Amino acid sequence: MKAVLPALARPLLEPQLPAGVEPAWFTSPADANAMIAYADIAWVDMQPTALTAQAIRHGERLKWVSTIYAGLDAFPLDLLKARGTILTNGVGINALAVAEYAVMGVLAAAKRFDEVIRARDRHDWPNDSPGKVELFETEALVVGMGAIGTLIGERLAAFGVAVTGVTRSGRDGTLTPDRWQARLGEFDWVILAAPSTDATKAMIGAAELAAMKPSAWLINIARGDMIEEAALLDALHGRRIAGAFLDPTHPEPLPPDHPLWDAPNCMITMHLSGRSQTKMFPRAAALFLRNIAAFVAGEPMENVVDLDAGY
């Protein structure tokens, strides 16, 4: 059984690979594209993710693809489904880091820490705080209560925030996808943590922004294309919401002349949330080793993707 694996993870993987697995360690996109043609298993994550998708297309014999990424919008899901290939993703690997980033966004918005930093850069000493919102007794809507959204909710609850979640099934008292828009006006924080699918693209548009409180903040740690850019710019310039904290944007990288950079009350953090950690590779390697042991043994694997749903 042949497996194409990242050379960077070799020290973590090689000593624990099951018997019968023949690894090939890639160090470049060209290596991955060549090796994968003969592989049964592939972990070929590269940046940009288009390189990963390109490599996967060369793997006509693949039985299982593993990725550390939770978002799969760049992956050829239809092709994997047609080939009967299993795909497992990295849900949970960076969940703690991303959840912490989301909470940082809420805190930065509440205390307007962006304005504090600007005052510091001007060597200015304000007479008053630019942000006076306390998180205690505010309300948050977390759209997407998966691994990351659940952790966000737990951490906000510790600040005394009342958290309402959105899930596809409506489990555990969460709202279903057809119900949350009607309640947008109740929340001080609207946090996007849903997976990127056709159903979540442009899920926040002019109508949703108009329904939010004028004092509410939009926090996005999911994907940039979940928000209609023109509608958000209009809402920010018209002061119809308090502001936006955007980790992802659309496109990425955001061009230097893009109007979002200069939009009022808009914090942009360059999609760094998932990178704000030191444990990604050890966690990813541990997950891969559990899954390859299960795959070889014909047992259930973790984080198997529903290729129809896209997550």
N, C-alpha and C positions, 0 to 999 in steps of 0.2 A: 504494500500500500504506500503510494508516494505522496509526500506532503511538501508543498512549497511554503516556507516560513521565513519571517524576517530575521536577518542576521543579528540585528540588535537584540533580539530576544533569545538568541541561542544559549547564553549561559543559564537562563531561567528555564528553558524548555528541554534541552538535549538530555540532561541526566535522567529525566522522568518520562520520556516518551515511551509508549507501550511497545512491546516487542512486535516486530513485523512492520513497523512504520519506518520508511526510508525518507529522511528529511533532505530537502535541498534548500540552502540558505541564500536568499536573494539580497543583493545590496543595491540594486538599481532597477528602474522600470524595465530596462531591456532584459535583465536577468529574469525578472518576474514573468514577462511575456513569453520568454523562451521556455522556462521551466514548467510553467503552468499547463502547457500543451499535453504533458504526460502525467499530470497530477490527478489524484483522487480527492485530495484535501488541499485547501489553500487558505492561508492567512496572508494577504498581500496588501495591507493598508499602506497607502502612500498619500502624500499631499502634493497637489490638490487631489481630491477624491476621484476626479475624472481619470486619473492614472490607475486607480484601483479598478474602476469600472472597465477600463480598457483591457487590463490584464485578465479580468474575469471572462471577458468575451473570448479570449484565446483558450479558455479551459473547457473544451468540449467534453472531457471525461469527468469533470468534477462531480463528486457526490455530495460534498459539503464545503461551504465557504464560511469562514469565521471572520468577523470584523469587530474592532473595538468601538466602532461608531454606533451610536444609538439612532441617529437620523440616517435614513436610507434613501433620501431623495435622489442621490447621484447614482444609485445602483441599478443595474438592468434587471429589475424584478421579474418582468415578463419573460425574459430569456431564461432566468434561473427556474422559473415555474415550468416553462416548456421543456427544459432539460431534466426536470425532476430533481433538481439540486436543493439540498437543505441549506438554509441560511440562518446563522445565529449571529445576533448583534451584541453590542456592548452595553446594553441597558444596565445601569447600576455601577459601572466602572468609575464614572466621573460624577455620579449622582450627588455625592456629598459636596464636592467642590462647586457644582452648578447651583445647588440649593443654597449654599452659603453666599454665592454671588448674588442670587436673587434677593436674599435678605439684606445684603449690603446695599443693593439698589433701593430697596424700600427705606432703609435707614438714611442713605444719602439724600433721598428725596425729602424725607420727613424733616431732616435738619439742614437741608440745602447745603450739603458739604461741598458741592461744586462751587457755590458762591464763596464759601470759606476759603477754598484753595485759591480762587481768583483774587480774593482780598490779600491773601498771603503773598501771591506773586506780585501784587502791586505794592507790597510792604505797607498795607493799609491795616488799621486797627478799628474795626467797626464798633459802634456804640451799642449795637444790639445784634441779636442772632438773626441771620437771614431765614432760618427755618425753625418753627416752634411747634411743629406737629408731634404729639406723643403717639406712639403706636398703640398704647393701652386703650382698649375699648373702640379701636377702629375696626373696619371690616374689610376682608380681602376675598376676592374671587380668584381661585386658582383653576385656570382652564387646562385640564390635563392632570389628573391626580394619579399618574403612574409613579414610577420609582422616584423621579425628581420632584414631582408635584407633592407627593406625600411627605417627603423630607422638608420641603418648603413650608407646608402646612404645620408640621410639628414644630418647626423653629419659630414661626410667627406666633403660634399659640403660646409659646413660652413668654412672648412679649405682651400677652393679653389681647392679641388680635383674634377676632372671631372669623374663622376660616370656612368658606363654602367652596366645595370642589365641583368640578365638572368631569364626568366620565361617560364613555359611550353607553355603559350599561345602567348608570344611575345607582350603582352599588353603594352601600353604607351611607345612604342619605344624600349622596351627591346629586347634582342636577344632570339631566341628560342633555345632549347637544341641541335639542329643540327648545330648551327652557331657559338657558342662562341669559340670552340677550334681553329678555323681558324684565330681568331683574338687575340690569347693569347699574341703574340709578341708585342702588342700595350700597354700593361698595366704594371704599376709599382707595383701594389698590386693586387693579385688574392685572393679573399676572398670567402671562402666556407660557405654558409649559407642555403643550400638546405635541404629539409627533407630527412631522411634516407629511401630509397626505394631500390628495386633491381636495378633500373635504375641508382642510384647514387653511388652504390658500385664501388670502384676502378675507379672513374671518372677521377682522376688525376693519370696518369701512366707515363711511360718513355717518350712517345710521347708528352704528354702535358707539362711535365717539360722541355723537350728539346725545345719546342716552346716558352717558356717564355724568357723574357729578362734575361741576366746574372745578371742584377742589380735588378731584381724583387724579391719580397717576397711573399711567400705563407702563407696566414692566414686562419686557420681552426677553426671555432667555431661551427661546425655542428656535424659530427661524424667521428671518426678516420678511419673507414673502407672505407671512400671516397678516400683515398690516398693509392696507392700501396707502402707499406713500403720499399721494396727492391729498388724500383725506386727512392724514396725520399732519402734514405741513399746514393745511388750512386750519385745523383745530388748534395747533400750537400758536400760529400767528394770530388767530382770533381769540386766543386765551380762553377757549371753550373747555379745555381740560387744564389741570395744573401743570402737567408736564409728562415727559416720557423718558424712561431709562431703557436704552436699547443696547443689548449685548450683540445680537446679530443684526445685520442690516441686509438690504437687497438693493444693489448687488454687493458683493464682497470681493476684494476690499472696496470700501466706499471711496469713489474718486475724490480727490482733493477739493474740487469745485462743486461737490454735491451740496444742494441746499440744506440737507439735514444737519451738516456741520454747524451752520450758523442759525439754525432754528431756535427760537427762544425756549428756555426751560427744557432743553433736550440734552440728556447725557448719553454719550456713545462710548462703549467700552471695547470695541474692536473684536468682538467674539472671542474674548479671552477666558470666559467662565470655565470651560472645560479644561483649559490649560493651566488653571490656577491651582495646581496640585503637584505632588511628587510621587504619587503611588500608582499612576495609571498603568505603567508597564508591569509591575509586579501583580496587580489585580488582574490585568488582562491575561497574563501568562497563567495565573492560577485558574482562571475561568476556562482558558483553552485546554489546559491539562485535564480538568474535570470533564470537559466535553469530549476530548479525544478518547479518554478512557471509556466513556459511555458509548461513543460512536463505534469503537472497536468491539465492544461487548454487546452491541445491539440494544442498548438501554436508552431510556428517555434522556434527552439533552436539555440544557438550560438555554433560555433566551432564544428559542426557535421562533423565527419570524413567520407571521401569517402573510404570505406573499400577495394575497388578494387585498388585505387591509393595508399593507405597507409598513407594518410594525409588529 
